[in-house]
């Protein structure tokens, strides 16, 4: 062999795909996964906002879909941001995610503010059909911090 051997460490993952139980216990697990992914990869996306919006997506998937099929959490570190997707088995798109109501949700009601939070706090959001249902997603701006 000519020259000096260079051993580069294996590339760190820039995306994760995790199956979560179809129960409310999935919410704190999803928040912890987001926090860990952003911290371990030293990403500048707002961790508190990422956790909050992830919790909203997972809670909505648990509440508005039936069955025991696991929910899938997909996290992606992008060159200019961080994306979270939550996959569930229901093909019905979330109401008013990308087309907001003209009326604000009633502040005294327990429900109705999750999608408003996602629309307001993310840089973009949406949904798309999948082979087994749908994926609902949001993005936050940010980048990996230089070492």
N, C-alpha and C positions, 0 to 999 in steps of 0.2 A: 504494500500500500504506500503510495507516495503522499507526502504532506501529513499534516496533523489531523487526527480523527476528531470530528466534532459530534458530540452527542447532545442533541436538543431534547429537552423534556417533552413528553407527549403533550399535544395540544389540549388545553382545558376545554371542557364542553361549553358551548355557547347556547345550548338549548337543553331543556329537560322536559320529559313527558312522564307524568306520574298518575296512576289510577288512584282515585280517592273513593271511599265508601259513600254510598248514596244516603248519607245521614248528616245531621248538623255537626257531628264530630269532624267532618271534613273541613269546616271553616277555619278553626285554629291551626290545623295541619297545613292548609294552603297558605295561610299568612306566614307561618314559620318557614315554609319552603321559599317563599318570595324573599323574606328577610335574609335568609341564608345565601340564596343565589346572588343577591345584590352585594352583600357584604364580602363573600368569598371572592367575587370577581372584581371587587372595588369599583363598582359601577356608580355613576353619579345620579342616576334616577332617584327621585324622591321616594325613599323607602316607606315612609308613613302613608303616602298617597297610594303607592303600589299595593301595600297591605290592605288598606281600606277598600279599594276598588276590587281587588281579588276576592275579599270577603263578600262583597256585594254580589259578584258574579257567581261564586260558589253557592251562597245562600239562595239565590234565585234559582239556580239549577236544582237544588235539593227541594225547594218549596214548590216549584212550578212544573216539575216532571214527576212521573210516577214510576214505580218499579224499583227493582234492586240493582239495575245495571249501574256499574260504577261510573262516576264522573271522572273525566280526564282533565288534568291541569297541564297546560303546555306553557313553559316559560322560554322566552327567546331574548338573548342579548343581541341587539342590532347595532350597526355602526353609529346610528344617531338616536338610539333609544332602547326601550325595554318594552316587550310585548307580552301580554298574558292572554291566553285563550282558555276558555272552559268549554269542554265538549260534553254534551249530554245526548240521550237517545231520542229526545222529542224533536221532530223536524220543524215544529211551529216556531217562527221567529219571535223574539221578544218584542212586545208591543212598545212603540214609542222610543226605541233606543236611538234611532237616527232621525226620527221626525218628532220633535218635542211637542207636548201639549201647549196650548196657548195659556192655559190656566196652571198656576203653580199647585203642587200637591198641598193638601190640607196638613198644616203642621201638627195637628192633634191626632192624626191618623197614624197607626203603626206602620203602614205600608205606603209605597208610592214615591219614595225619595231615592231609592237605589239607582235607578236609571238616570235620574237627574244628576246625581253625584258623578256617575260615570261620564255623562255628556259634558258636565261642567269642568271636571278636574283632569280629564285625559286630553292628550293632544289630538287623538282620533279614536274612534270606536266603531264597531259594527258587528255584523254577524254574517255567517255564510253556511250553506248546507254542507253536510258531510255525508259519507256513505251510510253512517249509522244514526244520523240525527242532524245536529247543528253544532257550530262553534260560535261562541260570543267572545269578542275580544276588545281590548283597549291597548293603547300605546301611551307611553310617557317619554318625554325627551330625556336625553342623557347620553353618556358615553363612559367607556371604561377609563378609569383614571390612569394616567401614566405612572409607571413604577419608578 
